[in-house]
Amino acid sequence: MTSYLATYRDRQGREKQLRLTAADLQAAKRLLRQRGILALSLKAEAERIDKVQRGLRLQLEQAPGVKEKAVFASKLAALVGAGVPIVRSLDLMARQQKQPLFRRAITRVAQDVNQGASLGSAMRRWPQVFDQLTVAMIEAGEAGGVLEEVLKRLAKLLEDNAKLRNQIRGALGYPLTVLAIAILVFLGMTIFLIPTFAGIFKELGADLPPFTQFMVDLSGLLRSSFSLVLAGLLLLLVWGIQQLYASRSGRRQIDALLLKVPLFGDLIQKTATAQFCRTFSSLSRAGVPILMTLDIVRDTVGNSILADAVEASKHEVQEGGMLSQALNRRQVFPDMAMSMLAIGEETGQLDGMLSKVADFYEDEISATVKAMTAMLEPMMIVLVGGIVGSILMAMYLPMFSVFDKIK
């Protein structure tokens, strides 16, 4: 026997549900007819559970990254350009895909296209795999009959975005990694090494210098229960920052603060500007309407302050205003970028001008990352050397007192 869930409307038109047990679906329908119930839907409970489980599985499965999407767009463009039918191209791509979620999505998209759906609309049903940028460009390519060209542009755009993100991660990841190593070295030597030497000096009756005594006291503090309290407070602080960033007002405050951080704030602004210009140029060249383009770049710009500026500018453009003037009033993008944007609007070459601006700022980002890395490397070396040297000095200073007693 199987449990079924029936959805129906009563005499007052209110929607209700009824659970019943039957041998199969036909038997469940007969039971409903005997009760005078016309079911809007009738599904086995197991099917409902399977849907819930599939939804949870989709959340747990890893979504494809920017690099995987770029490879997919590039290969699909090559197959379409070679004259391979789109359904067969998608089937070939699905068989080559290793990620389960991506493979399943491509397979379902191929099935939908085979049944008459457009490629863009079929992809739109998988938002966890194909983002708004990808879908909009493909729909524009289908509408204009230039799908192959749009897929090549999409692959190039995704590759550029992935390269840009890797540069930023490299710039931010290096100092953070070295700082974490320095902290671990300091904690390891303070907690495990200093107490050993402190015990030796105590047995020898050496007088500890103030700096050594400070390090011994710090070691005792870190070895006590206070360290657990401190770790708990740090975790609570991290959790609090995450919760604050999850809220709209908190995210605006943190993003505004990040833009003011020396060195990194300028890098964040340049990255967002390059992302904005590159995405806008690609979408505009593909034929995506400007209002939809602004929606997409708002979601991909990466900073809520700049995203709010794009959203406010969209309303002015919708009322007939110039995009360059609207963005310039917000004063969140660099002046040079706004000047080039204005020239592009005046000459009717907006996509070409924005592409040049994106190239310029991507070169600026590369130069900034190299300069930061060159500057941070010696600073990190001095930091680690200073930590190790301080601890060694704290351990060796009492030896002079021991030598004096020996004399």
TIVOBA-451444 format. One record per residue (C-alpha): residue number from 1; x, y, z. Coordinates in nm, 3 decimals, always signed. Layout:
BEGIN
[NUM,[X,Y,Z]]
...
***
This chain:
BEGIN
[1,[+0.000,+0.000,+0.000]]
[2,[+0.116,+0.352,-0.085]]
[3,[+0.031,+0.681,+0.080]]
[4,[-0.103,+0.952,-0.156]]
[5,[-0.158,+1.325,-0.112]]
[6,[-0.458,+1.473,-0.295]]
[7,[-0.515,+1.846,-0.344]]
[8,[-0.873,+1.958,-0.414]]
[9,[-1.121,+2.245,-0.364]]
[10,[-1.423,+2.225,-0.138]]
[11,[-1.765,+2.374,-0.217]]
[12,[-1.654,+2.718,-0.094]]
[13,[-1.356,+2.711,-0.333]]
[14,[-1.095,+2.671,-0.061]]
[15,[-0.795,+2.455,-0.145]]
[16,[-0.749,+2.154,+0.084]]
[17,[-0.535,+1.844,+0.104]]
[18,[-0.626,+1.485,+0.184]]
[19,[-0.401,+1.188,+0.257]]
[20,[-0.520,+0.840,+0.167]]
[21,[-0.372,+0.493,+0.130]]
[22,[-0.425,+0.278,-0.181]]
[23,[-0.264,-0.006,-0.371]]
[24,[-0.179,+0.213,-0.671]]
[25,[-0.262,+0.545,-0.835]]
[26,[-0.576,+0.416,-1.009]]
[27,[-0.710,+0.278,-0.682]]
[28,[-0.647,+0.616,-0.515]]
[29,[-0.844,+0.790,-0.792]]
[30,[-1.136,+0.548,-0.744]]
[31,[-1.141,+0.623,-0.371]]
[32,[-1.158,+0.995,-0.443]]
[33,[-1.443,+0.949,-0.694]]
[34,[-1.635,+0.747,-0.437]]
[35,[-1.606,+1.041,-0.199]]
[36,[-1.713,+1.286,-0.468]]
[37,[-1.375,+1.462,-0.476]]
[38,[-1.225,+1.600,-0.796]]
[39,[-0.852,+1.619,-0.730]]
[40,[-0.644,+1.905,-0.865]]
[41,[-0.335,+1.692,-0.812]]
[42,[-0.267,+1.346,-0.676]]
[43,[+0.087,+1.244,-0.591]]
[44,[+0.248,+0.965,-0.397]]
[45,[+0.409,+1.077,-0.073]]
[46,[+0.732,+0.911,-0.185]]
[47,[+0.744,+1.144,-0.487]]
[48,[+0.712,+1.446,-0.258]]
[49,[+0.992,+1.315,-0.036]]
[50,[+1.205,+1.252,-0.344]]
[51,[+1.157,+1.614,-0.454]]
[52,[+1.266,+1.738,-0.115]]
[53,[+1.568,+1.509,-0.123]]
[54,[+1.657,+1.625,-0.474]]
[55,[+1.634,+1.985,-0.359]]
[56,[+1.868,+1.916,-0.067]]
[57,[+2.106,+1.727,-0.296]]
[58,[+2.118,+2.023,-0.536]]
[59,[+2.210,+2.252,-0.247]]
[60,[+2.489,+2.020,-0.132]]
[61,[+2.633,+1.959,-0.478]]
[62,[+2.905,+2.197,-0.588]]
[63,[+2.798,+2.449,-0.851]]
[64,[+3.036,+2.499,-1.146]]
[65,[+3.289,+2.778,-1.113]]
[66,[+3.367,+3.057,-1.356]]
[67,[+3.645,+2.856,-1.519]]
[68,[+3.419,+2.555,-1.584]]
[69,[+3.152,+2.783,-1.736]]
[70,[+3.413,+2.948,-1.959]]
[71,[+3.532,+2.609,-2.088]]
[72,[+3.170,+2.504,-2.149]]
[73,[+3.094,+2.821,-2.351]]
[74,[+3.416,+2.789,-2.553]]
[75,[+3.357,+2.424,-2.644]]
[76,[+2.990,+2.485,-2.724]]
[77,[+3.087,+2.775,-2.952]]
[78,[+3.334,+2.549,-3.136]]
[79,[+3.074,+2.275,-3.184]]
[80,[+2.805,+2.518,-3.302]]
[81,[+3.055,+2.683,-3.538]]
[82,[+3.142,+2.342,-3.682]]
[83,[+2.776,+2.287,-3.772]]
[84,[+2.696,+2.030,-3.502]]
[85,[+2.326,+2.049,-3.401]]
[86,[+2.275,+2.218,-3.065]]
[87,[+2.112,+1.912,-2.902]]
[88,[+2.394,+1.683,-3.009]]
[89,[+2.648,+1.944,-2.897]]
[90,[+2.489,+1.955,-2.553]]
[91,[+2.485,+1.575,-2.531]]
[92,[+2.857,+1.566,-2.611]]
[93,[+2.924,+1.833,-2.350]]
[94,[+2.723,+1.645,-2.088]]
[95,[+2.919,+1.322,-2.144]]
[96,[+3.249,+1.509,-2.102]]
[97,[+3.140,+1.690,-1.785]]
[98,[+3.269,+1.549,-1.455]]
[99,[+3.070,+1.758,-1.208]]
[100,[+2.739,+1.578,-1.135]]
[101,[+2.525,+1.892,-1.105]]
[102,[+2.668,+2.052,-1.419]]
[103,[+2.632,+1.726,-1.616]]
[104,[+2.271,+1.680,-1.505]]
[105,[+2.186,+2.041,-1.590]]
[106,[+2.332,+2.015,-1.941]]
[107,[+2.147,+1.688,-1.998]]
[108,[+1.813,+1.841,-1.896]]
[109,[+1.881,+2.150,-2.107]]
[110,[+1.945,+1.923,-2.407]]
[111,[+1.616,+1.742,-2.343]]
[112,[+1.423,+2.068,-2.319]]
[113,[+1.579,+2.204,-2.637]]
[114,[+1.498,+1.876,-2.813]]
[115,[+1.134,+1.925,-2.712]]
[116,[+1.121,+2.272,-2.868]]
[117,[+1.245,+2.508,-2.598]]
[118,[+1.505,+2.774,-2.674]]
[119,[+1.853,+2.729,-2.531]]
[120,[+1.824,+3.041,-2.316]]
[121,[+1.487,+2.950,-2.166]]
[122,[+1.606,+2.595,-2.094]]
[123,[+1.913,+2.730,-1.914]]
[124,[+1.702,+2.975,-1.715]]
[125,[+1.545,+2.677,-1.536]]
[126,[+1.884,+2.601,-1.377]]
[127,[+1.978,+2.925,-1.195]]
[128,[+2.217,+2.738,-0.964]]
[129,[+2.427,+2.648,-1.272]]
[130,[+2.368,+2.918,-1.535]]
[131,[+2.372,+3.271,-1.396]]
[132,[+2.177,+3.569,-1.526]]
[133,[+2.473,+3.695,-1.729]]
[134,[+2.508,+3.368,-1.921]]
[135,[+2.136,+3.334,-1.988]]
[136,[+2.095,+3.695,-2.105]]
[137,[+2.382,+3.674,-2.353]]
[138,[+2.265,+3.341,-2.495]]
[139,[+1.907,+3.467,-2.532]]
[140,[+2.037,+3.776,-2.713]]
[141,[+2.255,+3.558,-2.938]]
[142,[+1.959,+3.335,-3.025]]
[143,[+1.737,+3.635,-3.098]]
[144,[+2.000,+3.790,-3.325]]
[145,[+2.104,+3.464,-3.493]]
[146,[+2.465,+3.503,-3.376]]
[147,[+2.482,+3.233,-3.110]]
[148,[+2.833,+3.119,-3.203]]
[149,[+2.976,+3.472,-3.177]]
[150,[+2.798,+3.538,-2.848]]
[151,[+2.925,+3.212,-2.701]]
[152,[+3.281,+3.311,-2.791]]
[153,[+3.230,+3.650,-2.625]]
[154,[+3.081,+3.481,-2.321]]
[155,[+3.378,+3.245,-2.292]]
[156,[+3.620,+3.539,-2.323]]
[157,[+3.426,+3.738,-2.063]]
[158,[+3.420,+3.451,-1.814]]
[159,[+3.791,+3.385,-1.868]]
[160,[+3.871,+3.752,-1.805]]
[161,[+3.657,+3.750,-1.491]]
[162,[+3.829,+3.436,-1.363]]
[163,[+4.172,+3.590,-1.432]]
[164,[+4.073,+3.907,-1.250]]
[165,[+3.948,+3.717,-0.946]]
[166,[+4.264,+3.508,-0.931]]
[167,[+4.474,+3.824,-0.931]]
[168,[+4.276,+3.969,-0.641]]
[169,[+4.290,+3.644,-0.447]]
[170,[+4.665,+3.633,-0.501]]
[171,[+4.705,+3.988,-0.379]]
[172,[+4.492,+3.935,-0.069]]
[173,[+4.585,+3.573,-0.005]]
[174,[+4.962,+3.614,+0.023]]
[175,[+4.974,+3.854,+0.320]]
[176,[+4.691,+3.674,+0.498]]
[177,[+4.867,+3.338,+0.459]]
[178,[+5.200,+3.472,+0.584]]
[179,[+5.026,+3.650,+0.873]]
[180,[+4.850,+3.327,+0.973]]
[181,[+5.183,+3.139,+0.963]]
[182,[+5.347,+3.411,+1.173]]
[183,[+5.072,+3.390,+1.435]]
[184,[+5.100,+3.010,+1.449]]
[185,[+5.478,+3.031,+1.488]]
[186,[+5.442,+3.286,+1.767]]
[187,[+5.180,+3.081,+1.952]]
[188,[+5.378,+2.758,+1.911]]
[189,[+5.702,+2.904,+2.045]]
[190,[+5.528,+3.097,+2.322]]
[191,[+5.316,+2.808,+2.447]]
[192,[+5.560,+2.518,+2.409]]
[193,[+5.917,+2.654,+2.393]]
[194,[+5.927,+2.938,+2.645]]
[195,[+5.797,+2.730,+2.943]]
[196,[+6.082,+2.481,+2.889]]
[197,[+6.347,+2.751,+2.908]]
[198,[+6.166,+2.923,+3.196]]
[199,[+6.192,+2.600,+3.398]]
[200,[+6.566,+2.573,+3.324]]
[201,[+6.629,+2.932,+3.431]]
[202,[+6.431,+2.879,+3.750]]
[203,[+6.642,+2.577,+3.843]]
[204,[+6.959,+2.778,+3.778]]
[205,[+6.829,+3.065,+3.989]]
[206,[+6.870,+3.320,+3.711]]
[207,[+6.702,+3.658,+3.738]]
[208,[+6.464,+3.706,+3.446]]
[209,[+6.485,+4.038,+3.259]]
[210,[+6.156,+4.234,+3.226]]
[211,[+6.105,+4.133,+2.861]]
[212,[+6.163,+3.764,+2.938]]
[213,[+5.932,+3.783,+3.238]]
[214,[+5.666,+3.940,+3.018]]
[215,[+5.695,+3.655,+2.766]]
[216,[+5.682,+3.393,+3.046]]
[217,[+5.369,+3.558,+3.188]]
[218,[+5.215,+3.571,+2.841]]
[219,[+5.296,+3.202,+2.792]]
[220,[+5.124,+3.116,+3.120]]
[221,[+4.823,+3.322,+3.020]]
[222,[+4.795,+3.144,+2.683]]
[223,[+4.827,+2.805,+2.850]]
[224,[+4.546,+2.885,+3.093]]
[225,[+4.170,+2.876,+3.040]]
[226,[+4.186,+3.241,+2.936]]
[227,[+4.303,+3.130,+2.591]]
[228,[+3.978,+2.935,+2.544]]
[229,[+3.778,+3.242,+2.642]]
[230,[+3.981,+3.454,+2.399]]
[231,[+3.928,+3.199,+2.118]]
[232,[+3.556,+3.198,+2.191]]
[233,[+3.542,+3.578,+2.177]]
[234,[+3.727,+3.580,+1.844]]
[235,[+3.485,+3.323,+1.698]]
[236,[+3.194,+3.528,+1.829]]
[237,[+3.342,+3.838,+1.666]]
[238,[+3.378,+3.660,+1.331]]
[239,[+3.020,+3.532,+1.355]]
[240,[+2.897,+3.881,+1.439]]
[241,[+3.074,+4.030,+1.137]]
[242,[+2.922,+3.762,+0.913]]
[243,[+2.574,+3.835,+1.047]]
[244,[+2.630,+4.207,+1.001]]
[245,[+2.746,+4.157,+0.642]]
[246,[+2.440,+3.942,+0.572]]
[247,[+2.213,+4.243,+0.640]]
[248,[+2.173,+4.515,+0.376]]
[249,[+2.272,+4.806,+0.601]]
[250,[+2.564,+4.612,+0.752]]
[251,[+2.693,+4.514,+0.410]]
[252,[+2.681,+4.877,+0.297]]
[253,[+2.880,+4.985,+0.603]]
[254,[+3.147,+4.716,+0.556]]
[255,[+3.174,+4.772,+0.179]]
[256,[+3.204,+5.148,+0.232]]
[257,[+3.478,+5.084,+0.489]]
[258,[+3.663,+4.850,+0.254]]
[259,[+3.673,+5.118,-0.015]]
[260,[+3.857,+5.346,+0.232]]
[261,[+4.124,+5.093,+0.332]]
[262,[+4.468,+5.209,+0.211]]
[263,[+4.596,+5.019,-0.095]]
[264,[+4.321,+4.756,-0.084]]
[265,[+4.038,+5.008,-0.119]]
[266,[+4.184,+5.142,-0.443]]
[267,[+4.232,+4.786,-0.567]]
[268,[+3.869,+4.698,-0.488]]
[269,[+3.743,+5.007,-0.673]]
[270,[+3.955,+4.933,-0.980]]
[271,[+3.841,+4.570,-0.981]]
[272,[+3.474,+4.669,-0.961]]
[273,[+3.524,+4.926,-1.239]]
[274,[+3.692,+4.671,-1.466]]
[275,[+3.417,+4.419,-1.393]]
[276,[+3.146,+4.677,-1.463]]
[277,[+3.299,+4.794,-1.792]]
[278,[+3.385,+4.446,-1.920]]
[279,[+3.041,+4.300,-1.842]]
[280,[+2.853,+4.607,-1.974]]
[281,[+3.054,+4.605,-2.297]]
[282,[+2.998,+4.234,-2.360]]
[283,[+2.625,+4.251,-2.291]]
[284,[+2.579,+4.567,-2.498]]
[285,[+2.770,+4.417,-2.791]]
[286,[+2.556,+4.101,-2.769]]
[287,[+2.241,+4.311,-2.803]]
[288,[+2.108,+4.285,-2.448]]
[289,[+1.876,+4.580,-2.363]]
[290,[+2.042,+4.847,-2.150]]
[291,[+1.805,+4.815,-1.854]]
[292,[+1.861,+4.439,-1.835]]
[293,[+2.235,+4.504,-1.874]]
[294,[+2.229,+4.739,-1.574]]
[295,[+2.046,+4.476,-1.370]]
[296,[+2.315,+4.221,-1.449]]
[297,[+2.615,+4.447,-1.386]]
[298,[+2.453,+4.559,-1.060]]
[299,[+2.454,+4.199,-0.940]]
[300,[+2.808,+4.125,-1.061]]
[301,[+2.994,+4.444,-0.965]]
[302,[+3.092,+4.292,-0.628]]
[303,[+3.041,+4.591,-0.394]]
[304,[+2.706,+4.706,-0.255]]
[305,[+2.801,+5.076,-0.265]]
[306,[+2.876,+5.058,-0.636]]
[307,[+2.574,+4.829,-0.694]]
[308,[+2.344,+5.087,-0.533]]
[309,[+2.491,+5.354,-0.759]]
[310,[+2.417,+5.140,-1.065]]
[311,[+2.061,+5.076,-0.943]]
[312,[+1.996,+5.447,-0.886]]
[313,[+2.143,+5.531,-1.227]]
[314,[+1.917,+5.273,-1.389]]
[315,[+1.609,+5.467,-1.278]]
[316,[+1.750,+5.787,-1.433]]
[317,[+1.829,+5.606,-1.759]]
[318,[+1.476,+5.464,-1.760]]
[319,[+1.346,+5.822,-1.747]]
[320,[+1.566,+5.927,-2.040]]
[321,[+1.884,+6.042,-1.862]]
[322,[+2.244,+5.977,-1.962]]
[323,[+2.414,+5.686,-1.787]]
[324,[+2.747,+5.869,-1.755]]
[325,[+2.585,+6.170,-1.588]]
[326,[+2.381,+5.950,-1.353]]
[327,[+2.686,+5.749,-1.244]]
[328,[+2.906,+6.058,-1.219]]
[329,[+2.668,+6.212,-0.966]]
[330,[+2.720,+5.912,-0.732]]
[331,[+3.100,+5.967,-0.735]]
[332,[+3.186,+5.601,-0.671]]
[333,[+3.361,+5.519,-1.000]]
[334,[+3.693,+5.675,-1.109]]
[335,[+3.669,+6.003,-1.302]]
[336,[+3.864,+5.864,-1.597]]
[337,[+3.615,+5.580,-1.641]]
[338,[+3.320,+5.820,-1.627]]
[339,[+3.483,+6.051,-1.884]]
[340,[+3.538,+5.760,-2.123]]
[341,[+3.180,+5.643,-2.064]]
[342,[+3.049,+5.991,-2.153]]
[343,[+3.257,+5.996,-2.474]]
[344,[+3.124,+5.652,-2.566]]
[345,[+2.766,+5.770,-2.524]]
[346,[+2.828,+6.085,-2.728]]
[347,[+2.996,+5.901,-3.016]]
[348,[+2.763,+5.598,-3.013]]
[349,[+3.054,+5.361,-2.945]]
[350,[+2.971,+5.274,-2.587]]
[351,[+3.065,+4.905,-2.599]]
[352,[+3.401,+4.970,-2.766]]
[353,[+3.490,+5.251,-2.526]]
[354,[+3.397,+5.045,-2.220]]
[355,[+3.605,+4.757,-2.349]]
[356,[+3.909,+4.989,-2.366]]
[357,[+3.838,+5.114,-2.014]]
[358,[+3.820,+4.754,-1.891]]
[359,[+4.154,+4.677,-2.058]]
[360,[+4.310,+4.983,-1.895]]
[361,[+4.193,+4.899,-1.544]]
[362,[+4.282,+4.532,-1.576]]
[363,[+4.638,+4.641,-1.662]]
[364,[+4.624,+4.878,-1.364]]
[365,[+4.515,+4.593,-1.138]]
[366,[+4.801,+4.372,-1.260]]
[367,[+5.051,+4.650,-1.192]]
[368,[+4.898,+4.721,-0.850]]
[369,[+4.907,+4.354,-0.753]]
[370,[+5.272,+4.325,-0.854]]
[371,[+5.361,+4.641,-0.660]]
[372,[+5.173,+4.525,-0.352]]
[373,[+5.335,+4.183,-0.363]]
[374,[+5.681,+4.338,-0.402]]
[375,[+5.611,+4.568,-0.107]]
[376,[+5.445,+4.311,+0.119]]
[377,[+5.706,+4.038,+0.075]]
[378,[+5.983,+4.217,+0.271]]
[379,[+5.729,+4.341,+0.525]]
[380,[+5.609,+3.987,+0.592]]
[381,[+5.968,+3.861,+0.617]]
[382,[+6.048,+4.135,+0.869]]
[383,[+5.732,+4.049,+1.064]]
[384,[+5.811,+3.677,+1.088]]
[385,[+6.177,+3.749,+1.161]]
[386,[+6.080,+3.999,+1.430]]
[387,[+5.850,+3.748,+1.601]]
[388,[+6.109,+3.470,+1.600]]
[389,[+6.388,+3.708,+1.698]]
[390,[+6.189,+3.852,+1.990]]
[391,[+6.119,+3.509,+2.133]]
[392,[+6.482,+3.400,+2.092]]
[393,[+6.597,+3.722,+2.261]]
[394,[+6.357,+3.658,+2.550]]
[395,[+6.508,+3.311,+2.595]]
[396,[+6.874,+3.413,+2.568]]
[397,[+6.874,+3.733,+2.778]]
[398,[+6.865,+3.544,+3.113]]
[399,[+7.180,+3.355,+3.012]]
[400,[+7.389,+3.665,+3.081]]
[401,[+7.269,+3.653,+3.442]]
[402,[+7.362,+3.285,+3.459]]
[403,[+7.710,+3.358,+3.320]]
[404,[+7.762,+3.634,+3.579]]
[405,[+7.678,+3.389,+3.861]]
[406,[+7.916,+3.132,+3.718]]
[407,[+8.197,+3.390,+3.718]]
***
